């Protein structure tokens, strides 16, 4: 079942799994940076980590990215949630197309990868090396909730970023109570390592729920 995603970009979402606020916060931040001339997806390689519904990656597709790769731990999430969402939004933009593969021939190369953050780099096409440039922009929302997963996530980002111009946009809650993670815990690790410069893009504090943030990381 495909449900209209009622937001200003008219993205659509399929399935019944939870859509976290961070995905919406991230898209708003991306849109704001585009309007301010700080960001362009045109011709870029994009990787969305922990994609779930895949809305930030879909936004990049619709804004001219050359490549958008979606990663999630669960293959079932990709099959039953992410791929239907991508297809629904592709068909909304190009209603005359009947197959997602036809879209790839004229627009973004969309591909999907399942695996753990500690291992998935082995199947991603654009892991940075002397011979291969990495991803220009890495997107992730609500991925830093678990303390134990933060090191492997950060190492994956370093392996996949396009040095020296790679950018990461991360949306997350300031603290995830009960599991110990959060945006500030992750940023502390990033700043201690020193490979990225970090800056706070936006903060959502409505007084009734956990503070949410969007951060931008630039490879030094």
N, C-alpha and C positions, 0 to 999 in steps of 0.2 A: 504494500500500500504506500503510495506517495502522498505526502502531506505538504501543503504550501508552507514555506518557512516565512512567516510574515515579518519581514524586516525590509529596510529600504533597498537592499540589493536583490530582493526577490529570489534568494537562494531557496532551494527546496530540500527537504529532508525526508528520508524514508525509514520506516521501521520504528520500533518501540524503545530502543535503548536511550539512556539519558543523554540529553544535550546539555553540556556544562556551560555555565556562564562565560568561562574563559574564552571559548570559541568566538562568542559574540564580541567580547571585549577586544580580542585580537583583531578581528575584522574591522572594527571601528578605528582602532589605532592604525592599521594599515591604510585605511581609507584617508585618515587625517594626514598621515605622512605623504601620501600621494598628492593630496590637494595642496600641501605645503611645498611640493617639489623635492621632498627628501627621499622619495622612493619611487621606483618604476619597476614593473614586472616585465616590461617589453623585452622579449628575447632571452629571458633569464632561465636558469635551471633552479627549480624549487624542490625542496624536500619537506614534507610535513611528517613529523614524528608523533607517534601515538595518536593517529589521526581520528579514529572513531568515525563520527559522521563525515569528517573530511571537509568541513565548510571553509576553513581558511585556505586550504589547497584549491578548492573549487573557485574561491574568490580570485586566486592567482591565475587560474585557468581563464577566467572570464576577463581578466585584465591584461591579457597578452603574453603570459609566460610561454616560453618555448617548450619547456619540460616541467611537468609536475609529477613527482613520485610520492606515493602515499605509503607510509609504514604503520603497521599496527602489530602488536604481539599476537593477536588472534586472527587466523585465516578466516574464521567464520564471520568476524566483524567486517572484514574487507569484502567478503562475498555477499553477505546479506544486508550490509548497511552502506559501506563506503561506495562500492561500485554502483549500486542503484542510485545513490545520491548524485554521483558524478554524471551518470547517464541521463538522469532527469534534468539536470541543469544544462547539459550539453544540448539536449533536445529542445529545451526552452529557448536557448540562444539560436539554435539552428534547427527549426522545426521540420525542415525538408529532409533532414537526415534520419535514417531509420536504424542505423547501426553505429555504435560507439567507435568502431574501427574506421568508419568513413570520416568521422570527426578528426581523428588523429592525422589523417592525411592533409588536412587543411589548417589545423590549429595545433594546440599543445599535445605533446607526447605524454599521455597519462599511463602510468604503470603502478602496480601494487605489490608490496613486499611484506610478508609476514615473518616475524622472528623477534628474538630477544635483542635488546640493545647491545648486549655484549658480543653478539655474533652476527647480527644482520648486515654489518658492514661488508661481510664476505660476499654478499649477493647484490649489493647496491652498485649500480654502474659507475657512479661518479665519486668514488672515494678518492680523496686528494692524494696525489703522488707526484713524483717528478715527471711522469708521462701524462697524467690525467688531471685536469682541473676539477675541483670539487663543485659542490652546489653553491650558487650565488647567494641564495636566501634559504635559511632553514626556519620553519615555522613550528611552533608547538604550543599547545594549550592544555593546562591541567596535567602536566607530565611530571611535576617535581614534588608530588605528595609523599613519596616514600623515601626516607633517608637512605635505605640500603640500595636503592636503585640510582641514586644521584651520581655516583662515580662512573658507572657504565654509561649513563646518558651523556655525561660531560665528555667522556673519552670518545664517544661516537660523534658528537658534534665536532670535536677537534679533528677527527679523521675525515669528516665529510665536508667541512667548510672550505670554500675556495680561497686559498691564501694568495695574496694578502687582503683581498677585498670582500671576503665572506661576511655575511650579516645573519644574525639570529634574532628572531622576534619570539619572545616567550611571554605567555599570559598564564597567570597562576594566582592562587590565593596567597596572601602574605604568610599565613601559617595554616597548616592542616592539622587540626587538633586530633590527637589520638594516634597519628602515624608519624608525626615528627618533622615532616618535610615542609616545604613552602618556598616562596620566591626568595625571601631573604636568606634562608639557609643555602639555597643554590647559588645565589649571587655572592655570598661569602666565600664559597668554594671557588667560584670563578675568579674573584679578585685575588684570592690567595695564590692561585696558580699563575695569574698574570698574562695569560695568552690573549685574553679579550679585554677590551675596554667596555664598561657597562654604563648604561644610562637609563633612568626611569622615564618611560614614555607617557604613561597615564596611570591614574589611580582612581578606583571606584570605591567610595566609602559612603554608604547610604545610612549608616548608623544602626541598622537593624540586622546586618549580616557581616560575615568576615570581610575584611578589606581585601580587594582584588587589585592586582597590578599587571601592567605590561612593561616588560623590559626589552631593551635593544642591546645586543652584544656585537661589537665590531672586532674582528681579528686585528691584532696590532701588527 
